[in-house]
Amino acid sequence: MTLEALQALARYLAGVPGRKNLIWFSTSFPVSVFPHIGESQRPNQLNVDNIREYGRAVRETADLLTTSKIAVYPIGAEGVMSEHIAEANVSHLTDYEGSVEGNNTAAEMKQGCVPCYVHENGARSDKIMAMEQLAEDTGGKAFFNTNDLNAATQKAIADGAHYYTLAYTPSNKKMDESYRRIEVKVKDAKYRVAYRHGYNADDVANPANEKKDDNPLHSLLMAGMPEATQILFATRVLPVSPQPASNSPHAGENARLTGATTRYSVDFMIRWTDVKLDAQADGSHTGKIQVELLAYDRDGNAVNWAGATEVMNLKPDLYTAIEKSGLPAHVELDLPSEKDVILEAGVYDWETGKAGTISVPLPVKDRVTMAQRVAKK
């Protein structure tokens, strides 16, 4: 869930130019998105099996943070770190194997207390290491062991407000999925440089091979999610005129949709430069995109949805027209006539893994006015 949240934020910030700073308040930072030599292997750290299990999601998160130019500033929301084991509300001492009850002798309690302190100190150390590694890997800075969260926030904002952008083209063009380290040095030894220390040599041009059966837009179109900005597009939502007969099959995939409905025509116009269209020998261009609609009522319940995968083989004349106007798509969907609806629309490029989403509020009063205007035309 944490990885999905970071991915959604990365997609949301992708369209904003320059470096972005993500200030993350939490009492736990379980995510390490880049490899780290000598990483702690204490019991509460991700073990090798977990890393393998979440490997694809971790790599995707790291790649999105890299391409979206996001620096993470972790802030420990628990404030000053204290010895909780010595607090008055702790009625017994707990070690790895079990508990040392309050009726034990002083010698037994003293002996049982040592693992408790070791375990708690180790947990604090792991948390600090995770925060510092996350900040170091992304070019940010970690703030912990302080109750002044306002000052920590201001320091993070000030730190991220001034930066230089350095770019280079790697000489090794092979995308072998290895982690490649980057080192930036300055002549004056008094300066400490904060920067992204490496990247995954992943083939981002074709990241979706392992999830061809999944709907890549499903999680991005959930109610309340931030809009993805990797692909920019416009939508035009209008009621169909004339409306279909009342006994016509519903447009959309919700077989349980009942009551009065209004059919809407949704036209997409996608910025063609955001989609990968491969040139072919005959002058045509090919590509593959997913377009989706998902409508919610005011309580966040899905009321209807529809979508399609478009496999494109664009002839030279059609491609020339698309270069001038954009890439079109069309979907129709039936929506409840007497409910306020929020329509989430999304576009996903299967070739690059990039996505764009937009939220279109459709309150009943505006929809009535819209329908009247369309009827007059």
KEKENU-28288 format. One line per field, with one value per residue (C-alpha): x, y, z; residue in three letters. Coordinates in pm, 1 decimal, always signed. Layout:
px <- X ...
py <- Y ...
pz <- Z ...
code <- ALA ...
//
This chain:
px <- +0.0 +290.6 +449.1 +119.8 +85.9 +438.4 +370.6 +48.0 +228.9 +507.6 +255.2 +71.8 +391.1 +537.2 +385.5 +534.9 +870.3 +1190.1 +1264.5 +980.0 +1013.1 +797.1 +776.6 +670.8 +546.7 +536.0 +639.3 +749.2 +941.4 +941.3 +1038.3 +1386.7 +1347.2 +1711.2 +1972.2 +2212.3 +2536.5 +2559.8 +2187.6 +2075.8 +1919.5 +1761.8 +1437.0 +1203.8 +1379.4 +1262.0 +1423.2 +1540.9 +1211.3 +1011.3 +1245.5 +1193.5 +816.1 +787.2 +1079.3 +879.3 +674.4 +986.1 +1169.3 +866.4 +844.3 +1214.8 +1188.2 +885.4 +1054.7 +1359.8 +1182.2 +950.9 +1255.1 +1119.9 +1336.6 +1195.4 +1222.8 +1121.2 +1013.7 +972.1 +619.7 +666.3 +886.9 +1169.2 +1269.0 +1259.2 +1313.6 +953.9 +1047.8 +1118.8 +785.5 +548.5 +265.3 +477.7 +370.1 +613.5 +929.5 +923.1 +1213.9 +1239.4 +1125.5 +855.5 +791.6 +956.7 +665.7 +657.8 +676.3 +1022.5 +1329.0 +1541.3 +1823.2 +1586.1 +1437.2 +1781.7 +1884.9 +1559.1 +1575.8 +1890.3 +1729.2 +1441.0 +1672.0 +1871.6 +1555.9 +1414.8 +1746.5 +1779.8 +1430.8 +1511.5 +1839.5 +1665.1 +1407.8 +1674.7 +1876.0 +1565.9 +1487.4 +1842.7 +1873.8 +1543.2 +1651.8 +2004.0 +1885.9 +1646.0 +1846.7 +1647.3 +1721.6 +1584.6 +1461.9 +1408.0 +1426.1 +1259.5 +925.8 +948.4 +780.1 +717.4 +1091.4 +1166.3 +914.6 +1062.2 +1413.4 +1296.7 +1132.4 +1442.8 +1674.0 +1472.3 +1424.5 +1781.5 +1939.8 +2137.3 +2027.3 +2301.5 +2230.9 +2438.3 +2390.0 +2520.3 +2778.8 +2643.5 +2323.7 +2243.1 +1924.6 +2028.0 +1813.8 +2126.0 +2158.2 +2407.9 +2562.7 +2628.4 +2890.2 +2903.1 +3207.5 +3291.5 +3641.9 +3572.9 +3567.9 +3352.1 +3044.4 +2830.4 +2643.5 +2289.5 +2181.5 +2025.4 +2293.4 +2190.9 +1921.6 +1791.0 +1890.2 +1535.0 +1375.0 +1106.5 +990.4 +824.5 +753.2 +417.8 +525.8 +472.5 +117.4 -54.6 -364.7 -403.8 -597.2 -321.1 -567.6 -776.9 -581.0 -528.5 -903.2 -1007.1 -1215.5 -1003.5 -678.7 -459.4 -463.3 -175.7 -2.9 +237.6 -2.6 -194.8 -535.7 -869.1 -1216.5 -1551.7 -1849.2 -2193.7 -2526.5 -2602.2 -2870.1 -3108.8 -3101.8 -3139.1 -3473.0 -3552.9 -3528.2 -3185.4 -2892.1 -2686.3 -2359.3 -2099.0 -1997.2 -2208.9 -2472.5 -2652.2 -2718.6 -3090.8 -3328.0 -3336.1 -3010.1 -2862.4 -2613.3 -2302.8 -2056.3 -1697.2 -1440.9 -1069.1 -807.6 -463.3 -138.4 +33.0 +385.4 +302.9 +228.8 +489.4 +407.0 +669.7 +758.0 +734.7 +912.8 +602.0 +569.0 +290.4 +308.3 +194.4 +103.9 -120.7 -320.0 -586.7 -876.3 -1102.4 -1402.7 -1512.1 -1807.0 -1875.2 -2169.3 -2119.3 -2058.1 -1770.0 -1960.3 -1884.0 -2201.1 -2070.6 -1750.9 -1627.7 -1304.4 -1116.4 -768.7 -681.4 -416.2 -320.4 -173.4 -176.9 -128.5 +96.9 -190.4 -371.8 -50.4 +7.2 -342.5 -277.6 +42.4 -168.6 -467.7 -390.8 -484.0 -864.5 -1061.4 -1432.3 -1628.5 -1999.9 -2135.2 -2477.4 -2502.3 -2785.8 -3005.2 -3090.9 -2755.9 -2457.9 -2171.8 -1795.5 -1650.2 -1287.1 -1124.7 -784.1 -534.9 -248.1 +28.1 +122.3 +452.8 +590.6 +388.6 +285.7 -63.8 -289.6 -616.0 -870.9 -1175.3 -1497.6 -1773.1 -2122.8 -2377.3 -2742.3 -2822.2 -2537.5 -2624.0 -2984.3 -2859.1 -2608.1 -2879.3 -3104.7 -2824.1 -2749.9 -3121.0 -3142.3 -2845.1
py <- +0.0 +234.3 +158.3 +223.8 +557.6 +661.7 +554.8 +757.5 +1065.9 +1018.5 +998.0 +1302.6 +1511.5 +1391.2 +1678.8 +1944.1 +2059.4 +2047.4 +1888.6 +1808.7 +1762.5 +1507.8 +1571.8 +1243.0 +1240.7 +895.0 +692.3 +405.1 +403.3 +42.2 +124.0 +109.7 +170.4 +134.2 -134.7 -55.0 -236.5 -338.0 -294.4 -391.7 -736.9 -706.3 -901.6 -608.8 -520.8 -650.5 -990.2 -1144.1 -1325.7 -1005.0 -817.3 -1084.5 -1079.9 -702.0 -668.1 -554.6 -300.6 -164.8 -122.6 +44.5 +285.1 +367.4 +426.3 +654.9 +859.3 +892.7 +994.0 +1232.2 +1395.0 +1354.8 +1402.9 +1251.9 +1429.8 +1182.1 +1345.0 +1131.1 +1214.1 +1049.0 +1335.6 +1279.4 +912.5 +786.6 +461.6 +336.7 +36.5 +260.3 +444.8 +420.5 +264.8 -38.9 -312.9 -581.3 -624.3 -807.6 -975.9 -1184.2 -1513.9 -1394.8 -1167.4 -1106.5 -1069.2 -814.3 -1080.4 -1203.3 -1136.0 -826.5 -1035.7 -1204.5 -869.8 -720.4 -1013.9 -1005.9 -632.2 -637.2 -794.3 -547.9 -247.9 -407.6 -478.2 -126.5 +40.9 -177.5 -81.9 +288.9 +240.0 +59.1 +337.7 +608.3 +408.4 +360.2 +733.0 +836.4 +583.4 +691.2 +1056.0 +988.2 +772.6 +1040.6 +1356.9 +1462.7 +1488.6 +1306.5 +1478.4 +1275.7 +1287.9 +1629.5 +1758.3 +2072.7 +1935.9 +2288.2 +2364.9 +2030.6 +2113.7 +2460.7 +2314.3 +2059.4 +2331.6 +2552.0 +2262.5 +2165.9 +2521.8 +2563.2 +2308.5 +2257.3 +2027.6 +1812.1 +1576.8 +1328.5 +1046.0 +706.6 +548.4 +201.5 +173.3 -181.1 -207.7 -505.0 -415.1 -358.2 -77.2 +183.5 +413.9 +783.1 +987.7 +1366.9 +1540.8 +1904.6 +2043.7 +2219.8 +1951.8 +2160.4 +2099.6 +1789.9 +1710.7 +1570.2 +1398.8 +1085.3 +819.2 +590.5 +445.5 +112.5 +30.2 -75.6 -73.2 +182.3 +174.1 -162.3 -207.8 -378.6 -721.4 -884.4 -754.4 -790.3 -938.4 -654.3 -332.3 -72.8 +211.8 +44.8 +172.5 +516.6 +572.9 +496.7 +766.9 +1038.5 +948.1 +1235.5 +1286.1 +1133.0 +1384.9 +1169.3 +1182.6 +1502.8 +1484.2 +1664.0 +1512.4 +1629.7 +1480.9 +1534.1 +1350.9 +1156.1 +1314.2 +1155.8 +926.2 +549.8 +380.8 +285.8 -86.1 -57.8 -247.4 -38.8 +114.9 +14.7 -296.3 -268.2 -536.8 -431.1 -74.9 -3.2 +292.9 +587.6 +648.0 +899.1 +796.3 +1010.7 +1040.6 +1089.6 +1205.1 +1194.9 +1409.3 +1286.9 +1476.4 +1254.2 +1336.1 +1170.9 +836.5 +608.4 +555.1 +337.4 +412.2 +117.1 +52.5 +135.3 +479.9 +381.7 +409.9 +155.6 +187.0 +53.2 +252.4 +182.0 +423.9 +383.6 +549.9 +488.1 +676.0 +717.8 +855.1 +1113.4 +835.3 +691.1 +388.4 +282.0 +312.8 +219.9 +174.5 +112.4 +98.2 -39.7 -129.6 +42.3 -124.8 +133.7 +97.6 +452.4 +510.5 +804.7 +1045.0 +965.7 +1003.3 +1345.5 +1451.5 +1326.5 +1531.4 +1843.1 +1772.8 +1489.8 +1124.1 +1072.0 +807.6 +762.4 +580.2 +585.7 +525.0 +519.5 +711.6 +739.1 +1034.5 +1145.7 +1115.3 +1345.9 +1164.3 +1207.1 +1062.2 +948.7 +918.8 +766.5 +691.8 +441.1 +380.8 +13.0 +88.1 +331.1 +258.5 +625.0 +725.5 +1027.2 +1070.8 +1345.1 +1391.9 +1534.6 +1631.1 +1577.9 +1714.2 +1661.3 +2033.8 +2086.4 +1770.9 +1889.9 +2221.0 +2036.1 +1807.5 +2104.9 +2274.3 +1957.8 +1912.0 +2267.3 +2204.6
pz <- +0.0 +75.0 -262.0 -442.6 -263.3 -364.2 -722.3 -733.8 -601.1 -857.2 -1141.7 -1003.6 -990.0 -1321.5 -1519.1 -1290.2 -1432.7 -1227.6 -893.6 -653.5 -277.5 -96.9 +280.8 +442.9 +804.6 +960.6 +1263.6 +1039.2 +711.7 +587.1 +228.3 +81.4 -289.3 -396.7 -315.6 -35.5 +40.3 +406.2 +463.0 +812.3 +837.3 +1182.3 +1234.0 +1154.9 +827.9 +490.5 +445.1 +120.0 +57.4 +103.2 -130.5 -396.5 -343.6 -377.4 -615.8 -918.0 -720.8 -548.0 -879.9 -1039.3 -744.4 -768.7 -1144.0 -1103.8 -828.6 -1055.0 -1375.4 -1186.1 -1015.1 -660.4 -350.8 -29.6 +307.0 +582.9 +911.9 +1224.8 +1340.9 +1683.1 +1801.6 +2047.3 +2063.2 +2420.5 +2608.2 +2611.7 +2816.9 +3117.2 +3105.4 +3401.2 +3200.3 +3107.3 +3349.7 +3235.5 +3033.0 +2702.1 +2530.9 +2213.6 +2369.2 +2607.5 +2900.5 +3236.2 +3475.6 +3756.2 +4033.2 +3926.2 +4135.6 +4082.1 +3935.1 +3688.8 +3587.6 +3539.0 +3320.7 +3121.4 +3071.2 +2856.8 +2545.7 +2580.9 +2560.0 +2280.1 +2081.3 +2127.6 +2047.6 +1738.9 +1624.0 +1660.8 +1476.2 +1190.9 +1161.3 +1145.5 +893.0 +675.4 +688.3 +605.7 +326.2 +168.9 +185.7 +58.1 -233.2 -358.7 -279.8 +26.8 +398.6 +704.4 +1022.9 +1340.7 +1720.2 +1742.9 +1870.2 +1658.4 +1346.1 +1219.5 +1223.4 +1054.2 +782.1 +727.2 +705.5 +449.8 +240.4 +260.8 +175.9 -131.2 -257.0 -382.6 -613.5 -932.3 -1212.3 -1364.2 -1653.2 -1849.3 -2099.7 -1977.6 -2206.5 -2121.7 -2326.9 -2216.3 -2008.5 -1794.3 -1486.2 -1277.8 -1023.7 -1142.2 -889.0 -946.0 -761.0 -759.7 -610.9 -538.9 -500.0 -171.7 +98.7 +332.9 +118.7 +154.3 -168.1 -152.7 -474.2 -615.9 -581.4 -865.1 -1085.6 -1210.8 -1569.4 -1652.7 -1994.8 -1908.6 -2271.5 -2208.0 -1835.1 -1862.2 -1988.5 -1649.3 -1601.5 -1936.5 -1772.9 -1521.6 -1567.7 -1525.6 -1466.3 -1197.8 -897.5 -1054.1 -1105.7 -748.8 -582.0 -421.9 -596.6 -722.4 -1097.8 -1295.7 -1524.5 -1727.9 -2024.9 -2087.4 -2251.6 -2270.2 -2235.5 -2363.6 -2178.8 -2333.5 -2315.9 -2630.9 -2849.0 -2912.8 -2609.2 -2672.0 -2613.6 -2254.4 -2333.2 -2497.7 -2341.1 -2099.6 -2210.7 -1954.9 -1766.4 -1451.3 -1505.6 -1184.8 -1295.1 -1249.2 -1257.6 -1492.7 -1676.2 -1917.5 -2181.4 -2212.3 -2496.1 -2376.6 -2631.1 -2551.6 -2723.1 -2615.8 -2663.3 -2918.2 -2798.3 -2463.4 -2632.3 -2792.1 -3159.4 -3326.7 -3688.4 -3928.7 -4258.2 -4463.6 -4301.6 -4063.2 -3683.2 -3425.6 -3059.4 -2786.4 -2531.6 -2271.6 -2212.4 -1909.5 -1746.9 -1387.1 -1235.3 -862.3 -667.4 -392.6 -136.9 -337.5 -469.3 -826.9 -1036.5 -1383.0 -1577.4 -1929.9 -2123.6 -2417.2 -2538.4 -2863.7 -3078.0 -3338.1 -3684.6 -3818.7 -4189.7 -4285.0 -4365.5 -4039.5 -3841.2 -3999.4 -3890.3 -3537.0 -3520.0 -3576.4 -3351.9 -3110.4 -3066.4 -3040.4 -2848.8 -2780.7 -2506.6 -2415.4 -2066.2 -1896.7 -1566.3 -1312.7 -1409.7 -1055.8 -879.2 -855.6 -1024.0 -1043.9 -1363.1 -1355.1 -1698.3 -1766.8 -2044.0 -2018.5 -2272.1 -2276.4 -2446.3 -2185.1 -1871.1 -1851.1 -1742.0 -1727.1 -1537.3 -1493.6 -1267.8 -1414.6 -1163.4 -1304.7 -1054.4 -1149.3 -1188.2 -1436.0 -1626.6 -1675.6 -1816.9 -2035.2 -2173.6 -2253.3 -2448.2 -2644.8 -2723.3 -2861.8 -3090.3
code <- MET THR LEU GLU ALA LEU GLN ALA LEU ALA ARG TYR LEU ALA GLY VAL PRO GLY ARG LYS ASN LEU ILE TRP PHE SER THR SER PHE PRO VAL SER VAL PHE PRO HIS ILE GLY GLU SER GLN ARG PRO ASN GLN LEU ASN VAL ASP ASN ILE ARG GLU TYR GLY ARG ALA VAL ARG GLU THR ALA ASP LEU LEU THR THR SER LYS ILE ALA VAL TYR PRO ILE GLY ALA GLU GLY VAL MET SER GLU HIS ILE ALA GLU ALA ASN VAL SER HIS LEU THR ASP TYR GLU GLY SER VAL GLU GLY ASN ASN THR ALA ALA GLU MET LYS GLN GLY CYS VAL PRO CYS TYR VAL HIS GLU ASN GLY ALA ARG SER ASP LYS ILE MET ALA MET GLU GLN LEU ALA GLU ASP THR GLY GLY LYS ALA PHE PHE ASN THR ASN ASP LEU ASN ALA ALA THR GLN LYS ALA ILE ALA ASP GLY ALA HIS TYR TYR THR LEU ALA TYR THR PRO SER ASN LYS LYS MET ASP GLU SER TYR ARG ARG ILE GLU VAL LYS VAL LYS ASP ALA LYS TYR ARG VAL ALA TYR ARG HIS GLY TYR ASN ALA ASP ASP VAL ALA ASN PRO ALA ASN GLU LYS LYS ASP ASP ASN PRO LEU HIS SER LEU LEU MET ALA GLY MET PRO GLU ALA THR GLN ILE LEU PHE ALA THR ARG VAL LEU PRO VAL SER PRO GLN PRO ALA SER ASN SER PRO HIS ALA GLY GLU ASN ALA ARG LEU THR GLY ALA THR THR ARG TYR SER VAL ASP PHE MET ILE ARG TRP THR ASP VAL LYS LEU ASP ALA GLN ALA ASP GLY SER HIS THR GLY LYS ILE GLN VAL GLU LEU LEU ALA TYR ASP ARG ASP GLY ASN ALA VAL ASN TRP ALA GLY ALA THR GLU VAL MET ASN LEU LYS PRO ASP LEU TYR THR ALA ILE GLU LYS SER GLY LEU PRO ALA HIS VAL GLU LEU ASP LEU PRO SER GLU LYS ASP VAL ILE LEU GLU ALA GLY VAL TYR ASP TRP GLU THR GLY LYS ALA GLY THR ILE SER VAL PRO LEU PRO VAL LYS ASP ARG VAL THR MET ALA GLN ARG VAL ALA LYS LYS
//
